[in-house]
Amino acid sequence: MSGGADVTQVRVGESAAPPSRTGWRAVRALYSGNARIVVIRGLLATRTSNWVVVVSGFFEPVFFLLAMGVGLGTYIGDVELPGGEQVSYAAFIAPALLAVSAMNGAVYDSTWNVFFKLRFAKLYQTMLTTRLGPLDVALGEICYALLRGVAYAAGFLVVMQLMGLNGSWTALAALPAVVLIAFAFASVGMAVTSYMKTFQQMDWINFVMLPMFLFSATFYPITVYPEAIQWLIKVLPLWHAVELVRGLTLGVADTMTLVHVGYFLVMIGLGLVFATSRLRALFQD
Amino acid sequence: MPQTSPEPVIRARGLTKTYGAFTAVDAIDFDVAPGESFGLLGPNGAGKSTTMRMISAVSRRTAGELSVLGLDPETHGPEIRSQLGVVPQEDNLDTELTARDNLVLYGRYFGLSRAVCRERAEELLAFAQLQDKAGAKADDLSGGMKRRLTIARGLMNTPQIFMLDEPTTGLDPQARHVLWDRLFRLKEQGTTLVITTHYMDEAEQLCDRLIVVDKGSIMAEGSPAELIRRYSSREVLEVRFGSDRNAAAAEEVAAIGRLAERVEVLPDRLLVYTPDGEGALERVVERGLRPTTSLVRRSSLEDVFLRLTGRSLVD
């Protein structure tokens, strides 16, 4: 092709505009059914990212498990579950760390990385000048963000299996559970981030995440708290994540599992609605 | 040349955008014909970009009528965006991707297939003279290359209307000329261009017709030559007397009679609007005035703007 390529020659028969259908207009203004390409864009960009940093995220919960579960656990002994079963301290905290790794991976990509793309790279602004709608962008970015959380968690689940910390075949169901958890955290992470304007505001996210990590019945049963505090903890998403995963890996899942799943479905719905409407307000106002 | 067509591709009537108490675009009317190269000329903050964003269906109008390709952006945003190529004021390339991937991905945002996008990306890399840089990260390109890539990207969906917001701001003269050449080619091929600029020479080079906007309103409309004929003289004599003496010299210069149709006092120089620049300069010297420098030039859109608004375009 010469430097003076004739641009009219390449007008391909494929039209960028699908025929319009009335009634669906409101939905189609938000969604072009092409969230997939937003995920693909994320994966393409990941190829150039720093893999040492990405891989290091996997080791974080492994180190916690070794130091606290195995090391500290020898002093603690077994933990008694609400149903009366005794499990090792490592087996008690491992599912909690699994939930945390899903959360951390999803939150990292849906907060700091989204903040950068939103405020500095202007990526979403560019995407929204095309056929893509705000729901394509929100859904695509959330799905991309949950991938990291799921990858960390899947690796950690293998570590748990190798260390003999999975007490039941239902541990297999922990993987889809982790996808659900990562999806929920990524949705809310993206929604919250879309309202952030400064780095100081972004720091609040860490301020919320750390205490939630420490106090959501991660390292000891929730029964150590007085009842009022217990209710407070039970409102937080990480408690639901920990309980959901713990029930599955230890084989003590009960009807509460459905409550946890419902909690995350609501989180996903709210996150998507807020992230989508915020993107629309910011870039298609 | 603009084709005569009964159906304009863009039609605005009383188009208005307000942000709170601030009116960015104040009830403007204009039409853009198919294949026309249409310019919005005005200083920063005149409302050019806001108008562009409303046409591009990424900003909702506050009042008035707007039709783009026969559709209302309010109800048919996705359909309109599918048919538009957009080159924003600031290059917002995907800095994490290569030049080629920038093009391919952008095409795929429109829902075009991978095969189509790949083929088209190669053609546009050639069009933008970036074949050698196809595998380079967008972040590593020079300013002129980034701009050309942004323009190539805007053509990925073979747009019917190509919208360029300040296409050459911040580029060196050589890069500007390369870019103008590329835009000429598009124009020759019949693409409708809508261009904002605050550079007079750019508007004169690229636009068949333009509107001069200031503070959200249209001050004048016409081809560059028409506007110059209507609002300025044939030639302009620029004389400098030193910044503290320009104002005093202005009265003397105005007194040279019919050769000084109008005298504008700028902080650093006087502009004498005249049918005959050399003749006017002779008269000035005859009156015993000794300008430190003098220059005779043809009238430009800059003069039109100064006449219409009392201010220079580029501060």
Interface residues (C-beta under 8 A of the other chain):
Chain A: M1 S2 G3 G4 A5 D6 V7 T8 Q9 V10 R11 V12 E14 S15 A16 A17 P18 S20 R25 R28 A29 S32 G33 N34 I37 I40 R41 L44 A45 T48 S49 A121 K122 L123 Q125 T126 M127 L128 T129 T130 R131 L132 G133 F283 Q284 D285
Chain B: S56 A57 V58 S59 R60 T75 H76 G77 P78 E79 R81 S82 Q83 L84 V86 P88 E90 N92 D94 T95 E96 L97 D101 L105 Y106 R108 Y109 F110 G111 L112 S113 V116 E119 R120 E122 E123 L124 A126 F127 Q129 Q131 K137 L155 N157 T158 R185 L186 Q189 G190 T191
